[in-house]
């Protein structure tokens, strides 16, 4: 009876040893796990290497773009240009009224100080005459009060009041003169009439445009160039202007640069002046300019 448990124990031991041997027979080699981990690390590092390659390619592309753009700053620039007057403005009415005289017609020339527009100002002229008469009356009264004050016939207060009335009448006269001065518009400089917005005998309101005038004695060249040209484009730079309307070329030079660069178009406005007089040129004519470094 004592031998059976031993036999069972031996059998169980043999079973455990077979099971252990079976498991040991299917166990993976020790180096296999290390290889798997290395392979996993290699797969995980692939995106990082790809990112590094992309960054490198990006910097290379930027360097190529900068290298290709560098010569453009010194490349010739072909741009359109137009002639604009140095002096030009729109003359507007300073008062409401009826136009009595409108001397120059479109295209006609005028001199500095010539009357361009005259309004019918009968009422304003009458107010001016009354202001002058009032001032004369107040001055005479004040003179008499001065003599009476010396005789002590009037008080000091009455003399001061008459003096204040003289000053008040003088101020009213200046107001009336300023109103009448608006009845006539004189030319600020010699030039030509570019456009008439009104006609003679027309009634207009205050601030209404009347004439577009310009001084065509001096024209300047206006153009827009790429901002990269500023590396070599300076005032005094010589160029030729080919005008479409005349079919001729005119020597010119750069006079000044614009105040700012347009960040959207990366361009800047520049201005040039003609080196010789050209009476055939008119404001608004345009042409082509080739700017050489």
Secondary structure, 3 states (H helix, E strand, C coil): CHHHHHHHHHHHHHHHHHHHHHHHHHCCCHHHHHHHHHHHHHHHHHHHHHHHHHHHHHHHHHHHHHHHHHHHHHCCEEEEEEEEEEEEEEEECCCCEEEEEECCCCCCEECCCCEEEEECCHHHHHHHHHHHHHHHHHHHHHHHHHHHHHCCCCCHHHHHHHHHHHHHHHHHHHHHHHHHHCCEEECCCCEEEEEECCCCCCEECCCCEEEEEEEEEEEEEEEEEEHHHHHCCCCCCEEEEEECCCCCEEEEEEEEEEEEEECCCCEEEEEEEECCCCCCCCCCCEEEEEECC
